Amino acid sequence: MKTKQFKAESKRLLELMINSIYSNKEIFLRELISNASDAIDKLYYRSLSEGLTGVRREDFFIRLDIDKEARTLTITDNGCGMTMEELESNLGTIARSGSLAFKKEMESKEDIDIIGQFGVGFYSAFMVSECVTVISRAYGSDEAWRWESKGVEGYTIEPAEKDSHGTQIILKIKQNADEEDYDQYLDTYRIRSIVKKYSDYIRYPILMDIEKTVPKKDVEGEYETVTETETINSMVPLWKRNKNELSEEDYFNFYKDKFYDYEKPARVIHSSGEGAATYHALLFIPGRTPFNYYTREYEKGLQLYANGVLIMERCPDLLPDHFSFVKGLVDSQDLSLNISREMLQQDRQLKLIAQRIEKKIKNELSSMLENDRENYEKFFKNFGLQLKYGLYSDFGMHKDVLKDLILFYSSTEKKLVTLSEYAGRMKEDQKFIYYACGESVEKIDKLPQTEVVRDKGYEILYCTDDIDEFALRMLHEYGGKEFKSVSSGDLGFETSEESDNKVKEEENKSLFENMAKALEGKVKAVRLSKRLKTHPVCISTEGALSLEMEKILNAMPTENKVKAERILEINESHPIFPVLVRLNDENPEKLKDYAQLLYTQALLIEGLPIDDPVDFTNKICSLMAEVN
């Protein structure tokens, strides 16, 4: 028996890996199964290149055995096995990878699909084991060897007996600790669930004895427990199968089982890429909004596989925030099994895959919008808000990706329309794309500010979500036409009363100055309106901040409040206007009350809070008493 010590740096690396690299201990089984798969791959490729006899792909297997009394979990494969020198070389030096060396050796021959490349995965076994024993016999050799270690202190190698080629890894599972349940790794169903989670698509059968309760033969009403050997992995990933072989039901069943959604997805995206980034992707656009989607608790991300082995349950770097509703997975042979979170963030292949996935999702949504409008509008009802957030976020970086996917309700079409459809209907003399903000379509319909725009025959986009105006402001223009709120000071066209307004503005200058003084601190100015037809008053704004933006920003939990530059506009065609003119000459104090009432009325129309509800109601009652 040879007793050897790990090198000092290897000792330290082993300690760091066990305590730091792997955050959840169940990963150990994924690593060992992947190593077993690699060993089989090596022998299979040798059989193809060297013409080995008696080696058939259908004979390969990986087997798991549990002995609860001995507290052992054994992983066995019938792959290439290892000589004594290979045991020392591959297991005696941490971070030396036989798989990586083999891949480099074979690169010039053909594309070899090897999972493990760093060589540290084997040592994850020590997270759950007090002792690890490896018995291995190389293919074509009559000798077998036993490698054994209890951790960082070192290892022993000695001759052993083994009937056939391959490797057997025996884990002596630790006793339970204060907060660690190691017994779970001796439970058949727990081990099975770990295999299904991480290694379900390993290409070789993973065998395990499963106890079952079955009716006794020839004895009615009685049952017995029998042990049957089952293949517990699926082996062939759905996403690597040809699309022509798969039905809608196949996709739905997979989606339901993997992502726990019992409603059919709105769209399935099954794609692959080659070249700088080689991958397979299976993506689903959900048919409904997850209950926690618009909350902080929701976590975006796709499952990330390396050659069919799950390496990350949720990889957020694969999805931009504006497409965070997408569920699914990516499987790439360009990513290593042992890649860490920090390495993923710097991984060039991952970034290329993410770019292609974003483009694929965008194209699928565009196709859905064009060819299946009804279902696209259902999708937009569920996730349109997220697309709008995407327009506004990151200083508008994604607006070119998203602008043609956005829908708004149209004042003329009475339905949702795209910006492209709006632009295609614009009148020749129309300078701007007009929009109006409010809580609902019904309330926007009644806004006084929309009257003159409607009279001109211009279409108005209705903004009913808080983010809408922020998104349009970030977008700034579409097709060379700027967006313009119907409440903005300059609407970009002249009315027939424009010249008359200027005269009347000058004639009633003192009236507007006195009303503005009565509303000092509340409005910047009082003016004759160019936009009102039937309503007495409305509020417009000047500057970058609109009333809707003011409302939304001030609803946020912050002490810093903002205020738009408000203009109170008076309709000179309304019966109230001559009353104001008369009061300005005869009763300036009463004019102040009227100014306050009209301003408060305009606030109520806009859905804004009023400053003093009690004062408002008292003034109303005072007016009612005068009438009597």
C-alpha positions as CSV (number, residue, x, y, z in Angstrom):
1,M,0.0,0.0,0.0
2,K,1.3,3.4,-0.9
3,T,0.4,6.3,1.4
4,K,0.8,9.8,-0.1
5,Q,0.1,13.3,0.9
6,F,-1.6,16.0,-1.1
7,K,0.6,18.9,-2.0
8,A,0.3,21.9,0.3
9,E,-1.5,24.0,-2.3
10,S,-3.8,21.1,-3.1
11,K,-4.7,20.8,0.5
12,R,-5.7,24.4,0.7
13,L,-7.7,24.2,-2.6
14,L,-9.6,21.2,-1.3
15,E,-10.5,23.0,1.9
16,L,-11.6,26.1,0.0
17,M,-13.6,24.1,-2.5
18,I,-15.5,22.1,0.1
19,N,-16.3,25.1,2.1
20,S,-16.8,27.8,-0.6
21,I,-17.2,26.8,-4.2
22,Y,-20.4,24.7,-3.8
23,S,-23.2,26.3,-1.9
24,N,-25.4,23.3,-1.8
25,K,-24.1,19.9,-1.1
26,E,-26.3,17.9,-3.3
27,I,-24.1,19.0,-6.2
28,F,-21.7,16.2,-5.4
29,L,-23.9,13.6,-7.1
30,R,-24.1,15.6,-10.3
31,E,-20.3,15.8,-10.3
32,L,-19.7,12.1,-9.8
33,I,-22.3,11.1,-12.4
34,S,-20.8,13.4,-14.9
35,N,-17.4,11.9,-14.3
36,A,-18.8,8.5,-14.8
37,S,-20.4,9.6,-18.1
38,D,-17.1,11.0,-19.2
39,A,-15.4,7.7,-18.5
40,I,-17.9,5.9,-20.7
41,D,-17.5,8.5,-23.4
42,K,-13.8,7.9,-23.4
43,L,-14.1,4.2,-23.9
44,Y,-16.8,4.6,-26.5
45,Y,-14.7,7.0,-28.6
46,R,-11.7,4.7,-28.3
47,S,-13.9,1.8,-29.6
48,L,-14.8,3.9,-32.6
49,S,-11.2,5.2,-33.3
50,E,-9.3,2.0,-32.5
51,G,-11.9,-0.6,-33.5
52,L,-12.2,-2.2,-30.0
53,T,-14.2,-5.5,-30.1
54,G,-17.0,-6.3,-27.6
55,V,-17.6,-2.6,-26.7
56,R,-21.2,-1.7,-27.5
57,R,-22.9,1.6,-26.6
58,E,-26.1,-0.2,-25.5
59,D,-24.1,-2.0,-22.8
60,F,-22.9,1.1,-21.0
61,F,-24.5,2.2,-17.7
62,I,-24.1,4.1,-14.5
63,R,-25.4,2.5,-11.3
64,L,-26.3,3.9,-7.9
65,D,-26.5,1.7,-4.8
66,I,-27.4,2.6,-1.3
67,D,-26.5,0.6,1.9
68,K,-28.2,2.3,4.8
69,E,-26.6,0.1,7.5
70,A,-23.1,0.7,6.2
71,R,-24.0,4.3,5.4
72,T,-22.6,4.0,1.9
73,L,-23.6,5.4,-1.5
74,T,-21.8,3.8,-4.4
75,I,-21.6,5.1,-8.0
76,T,-20.5,2.5,-10.5
77,D,-19.7,2.8,-14.2
78,N,-18.4,0.5,-16.9
79,G,-16.3,3.1,-18.7
80,C,-12.6,3.2,-19.4
81,G,-11.4,2.9,-15.8
82,M,-8.0,4.1,-14.6
83,T,-4.6,2.6,-14.1
84,M,-2.6,3.2,-10.9
85,E,-0.7,6.1,-12.6
86,E,-4.0,7.6,-13.8
87,L,-5.5,7.4,-10.3
88,E,-2.5,9.2,-8.9
89,S,-2.4,11.7,-11.7
90,N,-6.2,12.5,-11.9
91,L,-7.1,12.1,-8.2
92,G,-3.9,12.8,-6.4
93,T,-3.5,16.3,-7.9
94,I,-6.5,18.6,-7.4
95,A,-7.6,20.6,-10.4
96,R,-5.9,18.2,-12.8
97,S,-8.5,17.0,-15.3
98,G,-8.3,13.8,-17.2
99,S,-11.4,14.8,-19.1
100,L,-9.8,18.1,-20.2
101,A,-6.6,16.3,-21.2
102,F,-8.6,13.7,-23.2
103,K,-10.6,16.4,-25.0
104,K,-7.4,18.3,-26.0
105,E,-5.9,15.0,-27.3
106,M,-9.0,14.3,-29.4
107,E,-9.7,17.8,-30.6
108,S,-7.8,17.3,-33.9
109,K,-9.9,14.2,-34.6
110,E,-13.5,15.2,-34.1
111,D,-15.9,17.1,-31.9
112,I,-15.8,15.4,-28.5
113,D,-18.6,16.1,-26.0
114,I,-17.0,15.8,-22.6
115,I,-18.8,17.3,-19.5
116,G,-16.2,17.7,-16.8
117,Q,-13.2,19.8,-17.6
118,F,-11.8,21.2,-14.4
119,G,-11.1,18.1,-12.3
120,V,-12.3,19.6,-9.0
121,G,-15.8,18.1,-9.2
122,F,-14.7,14.7,-7.8
123,Y,-13.6,16.3,-4.5
124,S,-17.2,17.6,-3.9
125,A,-17.7,14.1,-2.6
126,F,-16.0,15.1,0.6
127,M,-18.8,17.6,1.4
128,V,-21.0,14.6,2.4
129,S,-18.4,11.8,2.9
130,E,-16.0,11.1,5.8
131,C,-14.2,8.7,3.5
132,V,-14.1,8.2,-0.3
133,T,-13.0,4.9,-1.9
134,V,-12.3,4.5,-5.6
135,I,-11.9,1.1,-7.1
136,S,-10.9,1.2,-10.7
137,R,-9.7,-1.2,-13.5
138,A,-8.6,0.2,-16.8
139,Y,-10.0,-1.3,-20.0
140,G,-7.6,-3.9,-21.3
141,S,-5.8,-4.3,-18.0
142,D,-5.9,-7.3,-15.6
143,E,-5.1,-5.1,-12.6
144,A,-7.4,-3.1,-10.4
145,W,-6.5,-0.5,-7.9
146,R,-8.0,1.0,-4.8
147,W,-7.6,4.8,-4.1
148,E,-8.9,5.9,-0.7
149,S,-8.9,9.2,1.2
150,K,-10.5,10.8,4.3
151,G,-9.8,14.3,3.1
152,V,-7.0,16.8,3.1
153,E,-4.5,14.6,5.0
154,G,-3.7,12.5,2.0
155,Y,-4.6,9.2,0.2
156,T,-3.6,5.6,-0.2
157,I,-3.3,3.4,-3.3
158,E,-3.1,-0.4,-3.2
159,P,-4.0,-3.3,-5.5
160,A,-7.6,-4.5,-5.5
161,E,-10.0,-7.0,-7.1
162,K,-12.5,-6.0,-9.7
163,D,-14.2,-8.3,-12.2
164,S,-14.4,-5.9,-15.1
165,H,-13.3,-2.5,-16.4
166,G,-14.7,0.6,-15.0
167,T,-14.8,2.6,-11.8
168,Q,-16.6,2.3,-8.5
169,I,-16.8,5.2,-6.1
170,I,-17.9,4.3,-2.5
171,L,-18.9,7.2,-0.3
172,K,-19.0,6.7,3.4
173,I,-21.7,9.2,4.3
174,K,-21.2,11.5,7.3
175,Q,-23.2,11.3,10.4
176,N,-25.9,14.0,10.9
177,A,-24.5,17.3,12.3
178,D,-26.3,20.1,14.2
179,E,-27.8,21.7,11.1
180,E,-26.8,19.2,8.4
181,D,-29.0,16.3,7.4
182,Y,-26.7,13.7,5.8
183,D,-29.2,10.9,6.1
184,Q,-31.0,12.3,3.1
185,Y,-28.2,11.0,0.9
186,L,-29.0,7.5,1.9
187,D,-32.7,7.9,1.0
188,T,-33.6,6.3,-2.4
189,Y,-36.2,8.9,-3.3
190,R,-34.0,11.8,-2.4
191,I,-31.2,10.5,-4.5
192,R,-33.6,9.9,-7.3
193,S,-34.9,13.5,-7.2
194,I,-31.3,14.8,-7.2
195,V,-30.6,12.8,-10.4
196,K,-33.8,14.0,-12.0
197,K,-32.9,17.6,-11.2
198,Y,-29.3,17.7,-12.3
199,S,-28.5,14.6,-14.4
200,D,-31.8,13.6,-16.1
201,Y,-30.3,14.0,-19.5
202,I,-27.0,12.2,-19.1
203,R,-26.9,10.1,-22.3
204,Y,-26.3,6.7,-20.5
205,P,-28.9,4.9,-18.3
206,I,-28.5,5.6,-14.6
207,L,-29.7,2.4,-12.9
208,M,-31.0,2.2,-9.3
209,D,-32.9,-0.5,-7.3
210,I,-36.3,0.8,-6.3
211,E,-38.6,-0.9,-3.7
212,K,-42.2,-1.2,-4.8
213,T,-45.3,-2.5,-3.2
214,V,-47.2,-4.8,-5.5
215,P,-50.1,-7.3,-5.2
216,K,-49.0,-10.9,-4.3
217,K,-49.4,-13.4,-7.1
218,D,-52.3,-15.7,-6.7
219,V,-53.2,-14.1,-3.3
220,E,-56.1,-11.6,-3.6
221,G,-56.0,-8.5,-1.3
222,E,-52.4,-9.1,-0.1
223,Y,-49.3,-7.1,-1.1
224,E,-45.6,-7.6,-1.0
225,T,-42.5,-5.4,-1.3
226,V,-40.2,-6.2,-4.3
227,T,-37.1,-4.6,-5.6
228,E,-36.9,-3.6,-9.2
229,T,-34.0,-2.1,-11.1
230,E,-35.1,1.1,-12.9
231,T,-33.6,3.6,-15.3
232,I,-34.2,6.8,-13.4
233,N,-33.0,9.3,-16.0
234,S,-34.7,10.4,-19.3
235,M,-31.4,10.4,-21.3
236,V,-32.5,12.2,-24.4
237,P,-33.3,16.0,-23.8
238,L,-36.4,17.2,-25.4
239,W,-34.6,20.3,-26.7
240,K,-32.1,18.2,-28.7
241,R,-34.8,16.3,-30.5
242,N,-35.9,17.3,-34.0
243,K,-38.9,19.7,-34.0
244,N,-40.7,17.6,-36.5
245,E,-40.7,14.7,-34.0
246,L,-42.4,16.8,-31.3
247,S,-46.1,17.6,-30.9
248,E,-47.7,20.5,-29.1
249,E,-48.6,18.1,-26.3
250,D,-44.9,17.1,-25.9
251,Y,-44.0,20.7,-25.4
252,F,-46.9,21.4,-23.0
253,N,-46.2,18.3,-20.9
254,F,-42.5,19.3,-20.6
255,Y,-43.5,22.9,-19.7
256,K,-46.0,21.8,-17.1
257,D,-43.5,19.3,-15.5
258,K,-40.5,21.6,-15.5
259,F,-42.1,25.0,-14.7
260,Y,-45.3,24.0,-12.8
261,D,-47.7,25.9,-14.9
262,Y,-50.9,24.2,-15.8
263,E,-51.9,26.7,-18.5
264,K,-50.5,26.2,-22.0
265,P,-47.8,28.7,-22.9
266,A,-48.7,31.4,-25.4
267,R,-45.6,30.6,-27.5
268,V,-42.9,28.0,-27.6
269,I,-39.4,28.9,-29.0
270,H,-37.3,25.9,-29.9
271,S,-34.0,27.1,-31.3
272,S,-30.3,26.4,-31.5
273,G,-27.1,28.2,-32.5
274,E,-23.7,27.3,-33.9
275,G,-20.5,29.0,-34.4
276,A,-19.1,31.5,-31.8
277,A,-21.7,30.2,-29.4
278,T,-23.1,26.7,-29.7
279,Y,-26.3,26.0,-27.8
280,H,-29.8,24.6,-27.7
281,A,-32.6,26.7,-26.2
282,L,-36.2,25.8,-25.4
283,L,-38.2,28.9,-24.3
284,F,-41.8,29.4,-23.3
285,I,-43.8,32.6,-23.2
286,P,-46.4,32.0,-20.4
287,G,-50.1,32.1,-21.2
288,R,-50.8,33.9,-17.9
289,T,-49.0,36.3,-15.5
290,P,-47.4,34.5,-12.5
291,F,-49.0,35.7,-9.3
292,N,-45.8,37.3,-8.1
293,Y,-44.5,38.6,-11.4
294,Y,-44.7,42.3,-10.6
295,T,-43.2,41.9,-7.1
296,R,-39.7,41.9,-5.7
297,E,-40.0,38.2,-4.9
298,Y,-40.1,37.2,-8.6
299,E,-36.7,36.0,-9.9
300,K,-36.0,35.9,-13.6
301,G,-33.7,33.5,-15.3
302,L,-33.4,30.5,-17.5
303,Q,-32.2,27.0,-16.5
304,L,-28.6,26.6,-17.6
305,Y,-27.3,23.2,-18.7
306,A,-23.8,22.2,-19.8
307,N,-24.2,19.2,-22.1
308,G,-27.5,18.1,-20.6
309,V,-26.3,18.6,-17.0
310,L,-28.0,21.3,-14.9
311,I,-25.4,23.8,-13.6
312,M,-27.7,26.6,-12.6
313,E,-31.4,26.5,-11.7
314,R,-32.0,30.2,-12.7
315,C,-29.4,32.1,-14.7
316,P,-30.5,35.8,-14.8
317,D,-27.7,36.8,-17.2
318,L,-29.5,34.9,-20.1
319,L,-32.5,37.2,-20.1
320,P,-32.8,41.0,-20.3
321,D,-35.3,42.5,-17.7
322,H,-37.8,43.4,-20.4
323,F,-38.1,39.7,-21.3
324,S,-38.0,38.4,-17.8
325,F,-41.4,36.7,-18.2
326,V,-39.8,34.1,-20.4
327,K,-39.3,30.6,-18.9
328,G,-37.1,27.9,-20.3
329,L,-33.6,26.6,-20.6
330,V,-30.3,26.8,-22.4
331,D,-28.0,23.9,-23.0
332,S,-24.4,24.7,-24.2
333,Q,-21.4,22.5,-24.8
334,D,-19.3,25.7,-24.6
335,L,-19.8,26.1,-20.9
336,S,-17.9,24.0,-18.4
337,L,-19.7,22.0,-15.7
338,N,-17.8,23.6,-12.9
339,I,-18.2,27.2,-14.0
340,S,-18.9,29.5,-11.0
341,R,-21.3,32.5,-10.8
342,E,-18.4,35.0,-11.1
343,M,-17.0,33.2,-14.1
344,L,-20.4,33.2,-15.8
345,Q,-20.6,37.0,-15.6
346,Q,-17.4,37.2,-17.6
347,D,-18.1,34.4,-20.0
348,R,-18.1,35.5,-23.6
349,Q,-20.1,32.6,-24.9
350,L,-22.9,33.3,-22.3
351,K,-23.1,36.9,-23.5
352,L,-23.3,35.8,-27.1
353,I,-26.1,33.3,-26.2
354,A,-28.0,36.0,-24.3
355,Q,-27.8,38.3,-27.3
356,R,-29.2,35.7,-29.6
357,I,-31.9,34.7,-27.2
358,E,-33.1,38.3,-26.9
359,K,-33.2,38.6,-30.7
360,K,-35.1,35.3,-31.0
361,I,-37.7,36.4,-28.4
362,K,-38.1,39.7,-30.2
363,N,-38.7,38.0,-33.5
364,E,-41.2,35.6,-32.1
365,L,-43.2,38.4,-30.5
366,S,-43.1,40.4,-33.7
367,S,-44.4,37.4,-35.6
368,M,-47.1,36.8,-33.1
369,L,-48.1,40.5,-33.3
370,E,-48.3,40.3,-37.1
371,N,-49.9,36.9,-37.6
372,D,-51.8,36.2,-34.4
373,R,-53.1,39.6,-33.2
374,E,-55.7,38.3,-30.8
375,N,-53.3,36.1,-28.8
376,Y,-50.7,38.9,-28.9
377,E,-53.1,41.3,-27.3
378,K,-53.7,38.6,-24.6
379,F,-50.0,38.4,-24.1
380,F,-49.7,42.2,-24.0
381,K,-52.4,42.3,-21.3
382,N,-50.2,40.0,-19.2
383,F,-46.7,41.4,-19.9
384,G,-47.1,44.7,-21.8
385,L,-46.3,46.6,-18.7
386,Q,-42.9,44.9,-18.6
387,L,-42.1,45.9,-22.2
388,K,-43.0,49.5,-21.3
389,Y,-40.6,49.4,-18.3
390,G,-38.0,48.1,-20.8
391,L,-38.5,51.2,-23.0
392,Y,-37.8,53.5,-20.0
393,S,-35.1,51.5,-18.2
394,D,-31.3,51.8,-18.8
395,F,-31.8,55.3,-20.2
396,G,-33.7,54.0,-23.2
397,M,-31.0,51.6,-24.3
398,H,-33.6,49.0,-25.4
399,K,-36.1,51.2,-27.2
400,D,-35.2,50.1,-30.6
401,V,-35.8,46.5,-29.6
402,L,-39.2,47.2,-28.0
403,K,-40.8,50.2,-29.7
404,D,-42.7,48.1,-32.3
405,L,-44.0,45.7,-29.7
406,I,-45.9,48.3,-27.6
407,L,-49.6,48.8,-27.9
408,F,-51.8,51.8,-26.8
409,Y,-55.6,52.3,-27.0
410,S,-56.6,54.6,-29.9
411,S,-59.2,57.4,-29.6
412,T,-60.2,56.8,-33.2
413,E,-59.8,53.0,-33.6
414,K,-61.3,52.2,-30.2
415,K,-58.8,49.4,-29.8
416,L,-55.1,48.7,-29.1
417,V,-52.8,49.9,-31.9
418,T,-49.1,49.9,-32.5
419,L,-47.0,53.0,-33.0
420,S,-46.4,51.9,-36.6
421,E,-50.2,51.7,-37.2
422,Y,-50.7,55.2,-35.7
423,A,-47.9,56.7,-37.8
424,G,-49.3,55.1,-40.9
425,R,-52.7,57.0,-40.4
426,M,-51.3,60.4,-39.5
427,K,-52.6,63.4,-41.5
428,E,-50.3,65.3,-43.7
429,D,-50.4,68.4,-41.7
430,Q,-49.9,66.6,-38.3
431,K,-46.7,67.6,-36.6
432,F,-46.9,65.4,-33.5
433,I,-48.0,62.0,-32.2
434,Y,-50.6,63.0,-29.6
435,Y,-51.2,61.2,-26.3
436,A,-53.4,61.7,-23.2
437,C,-52.9,60.3,-19.7
438,G,-55.4,59.1,-17.2
439,E,-56.6,56.3,-15.0
440,S,-58.8,54.7,-17.6
441,V,-60.0,55.0,-21.1
442,E,-63.4,56.3,-19.9
443,K,-61.8,59.1,-17.9
444,I,-59.4,60.1,-20.7
445,D,-62.4,60.3,-23.0
446,K,-63.8,63.1,-20.8
447,L,-60.7,65.2,-20.4
448,P,-61.3,68.8,-21.6
449,Q,-57.8,68.9,-23.1
450,T,-58.7,66.3,-25.8
451,E,-61.4,68.4,-27.3
452,V,-59.5,70.5,-29.8
453,V,-57.2,67.6,-30.9
454,R,-60.3,65.5,-31.6
455,D,-61.8,68.5,-33.6
456,K,-58.7,68.6,-35.8
457,G,-59.3,64.9,-36.5
458,Y,-56.1,63.8,-34.9
459,E,-55.8,60.4,-33.3
460,I,-54.8,60.3,-29.6
461,L,-53.0,57.4,-27.8
462,Y,-54.4,56.8,-24.3
463,C,-51.8,56.2,-21.6
464,T,-53.5,54.4,-18.7
465,D,-50.4,52.9,-17.0
466,D,-48.1,54.9,-14.7
467,I,-45.1,54.1,-16.8
468,D,-46.6,55.1,-20.1
469,E,-45.6,58.8,-20.3
470,F,-42.2,58.1,-18.9
471,A,-41.7,55.5,-21.7
472,L,-42.9,57.9,-24.4
473,R,-40.7,60.7,-23.1
474,M,-37.7,58.3,-23.2
475,L,-38.7,57.2,-26.7
476,H,-39.0,60.9,-27.7
477,E,-40.1,60.2,-31.3
478,Y,-41.3,57.6,-33.7
479,G,-40.8,57.7,-37.4
480,G,-39.4,61.3,-37.1
481,K,-42.6,62.5,-35.2
482,E,-42.2,63.7,-31.6
483,F,-44.7,62.7,-28.9
484,K,-46.9,65.5,-27.6
485,S,-49.2,65.4,-24.6
486,V,-52.6,67.0,-25.2
487,S,-52.0,68.9,-21.9
488,S,-48.8,70.5,-23.1
489,G,-48.6,74.2,-23.7
490,D,-47.9,74.1,-27.4
491,L,-50.0,71.6,-29.4
492,G,-48.3,72.4,-32.7
493,F,-51.2,73.8,-34.6
494,E,-53.2,77.1,-34.8
495,T,-56.9,77.3,-34.2
496,S,-59.2,79.6,-36.1
497,E,-59.6,81.7,-32.9
498,E,-55.8,82.1,-32.5
499,S,-55.8,85.8,-33.5
500,D,-58.9,86.6,-31.5
501,N,-57.4,85.0,-28.4
502,K,-54.4,87.3,-28.5
503,V,-56.7,90.3,-28.6
504,K,-58.9,89.1,-25.8
505,E,-55.8,88.0,-23.8
506,E,-54.6,91.6,-23.9
507,E,-58.0,93.1,-23.2
508,N,-58.4,90.9,-20.1
509,K,-54.8,91.1,-18.9
510,S,-55.8,92.4,-15.4
511,L,-58.3,89.6,-15.0
512,F,-55.7,86.9,-15.6
513,E,-53.1,88.7,-13.4
514,N,-55.6,89.0,-10.5
515,M,-56.7,85.3,-10.8
516,A,-53.0,84.2,-10.9
517,K,-52.3,86.3,-7.8
518,A,-55.2,84.6,-6.1
519,L,-53.6,81.3,-7.0
520,E,-50.1,82.3,-6.2
521,G,-47.9,79.3,-5.5
522,K,-50.3,77.0,-7.2
523,V,-50.1,78.1,-10.9
524,K,-47.5,79.8,-13.0
525,A,-50.1,81.8,-15.0
526,V,-53.8,82.0,-16.0
527,R,-54.6,82.2,-19.7
528,L,-57.3,82.0,-22.3
529,S,-57.5,78.5,-23.7
530,K,-56.9,77.4,-27.2
531,R,-58.0,73.9,-26.6
532,L,-61.3,74.1,-24.7
533,K,-64.6,73.9,-26.5
534,T,-67.3,73.1,-23.9
535,H,-65.5,72.8,-20.6
536,P,-64.9,75.9,-18.5
537,V,-61.3,75.2,-17.4
538,C,-58.4,72.9,-17.6
539,I,-54.8,72.7,-16.4
540,S,-51.9,72.5,-18.9
541,T,-48.2,72.4,-18.1
542,E,-45.0,73.9,-19.3
543,G,-41.5,72.4,-18.9
544,A,-40.4,68.8,-18.8
545,L,-42.7,67.7,-15.9
546,S,-46.3,66.8,-16.7
547,L,-49.2,66.5,-14.3
548,E,-49.3,62.8,-14.7
549,M,-45.5,62.5,-14.0
550,E,-45.9,64.7,-11.0
551,K,-48.7,62.5,-9.7
552,I,-46.7,59.3,-10.1
553,L,-43.4,60.7,-8.7
554,N,-45.1,62.1,-5.6
555,A,-46.8,58.8,-4.9
556,M,-43.4,57.3,-4.3
557,P,-42.2,56.8,-0.7
558,T,-39.8,59.8,-0.7
559,E,-39.7,63.1,1.1
560,N,-38.7,65.0,-2.1
561,K,-41.8,66.1,-3.8
562,V,-42.0,67.6,-7.3
563,K,-44.4,70.0,-8.9
564,A,-45.2,70.7,-12.6
565,E,-45.4,74.3,-13.9
566,R,-49.2,74.6,-14.0
567,I,-51.2,76.9,-16.3
568,L,-54.9,77.4,-15.5
569,E,-56.7,77.8,-18.9
570,I,-60.1,79.5,-19.1
571,N,-62.6,78.9,-21.9
572,E,-63.8,82.4,-23.1
573,S,-66.8,80.7,-24.8
574,H,-68.1,79.3,-21.6
575,P,-70.9,81.3,-19.7
576,I,-68.5,81.6,-16.7
577,F,-66.1,83.8,-18.5
578,P,-68.3,87.0,-18.6
579,V,-69.0,86.5,-14.9
580,L,-65.3,86.5,-14.2
581,V,-64.9,89.7,-16.3
582,R,-67.6,91.4,-14.3
583,L,-66.3,90.2,-10.9
584,N,-62.8,91.5,-11.8
585,D,-64.4,95.0,-12.1
586,E,-67.0,94.9,-9.4
587,N,-66.0,92.4,-6.7
588,P,-62.3,91.4,-6.7
589,E,-62.7,89.4,-3.4
590,K,-65.4,87.2,-5.0
591,L,-63.1,86.8,-8.0
592,K,-60.5,85.2,-5.7
593,D,-63.1,82.6,-4.5
594,Y,-64.1,81.9,-8.1
595,A,-60.5,81.5,-9.1
596,Q,-60.0,79.0,-6.2
597,L,-63.2,77.1,-7.2
598,L,-62.2,76.8,-10.9
599,Y,-58.7,75.7,-10.0
600,T,-60.0,73.0,-7.7
601,Q,-62.5,71.9,-10.4
602,A,-59.6,71.5,-12.8
603,L,-57.7,69.5,-10.2
604,L,-60.6,67.1,-9.8
605,I,-60.9,66.6,-13.5
606,E,-57.2,65.7,-13.7
607,G,-57.6,63.3,-10.8
608,L,-55.3,65.3,-8.6
609,P,-55.7,65.8,-4.9
610,I,-57.2,69.1,-3.8
611,D,-55.5,71.3,-1.3
612,D,-58.4,72.0,1.1
613,P,-61.6,69.9,0.7
614,V,-63.3,71.7,3.6
615,D,-62.7,75.1,2.1
616,F,-63.9,73.9,-1.3
617,T,-67.2,72.6,0.0
618,N,-67.7,75.8,2.1
619,K,-67.3,77.9,-1.1
620,I,-69.7,75.7,-3.0
621,C,-72.3,76.0,-0.2
622,S,-71.8,79.8,-0.1
623,L,-72.5,80.0,-3.9
624,M,-75.6,77.8,-3.5
625,A,-76.9,80.1,-0.7
626,E,-76.5,83.1,-3.0
627,V,-78.6,81.5,-5.6
628,N,-81.4,81.1,-3.1
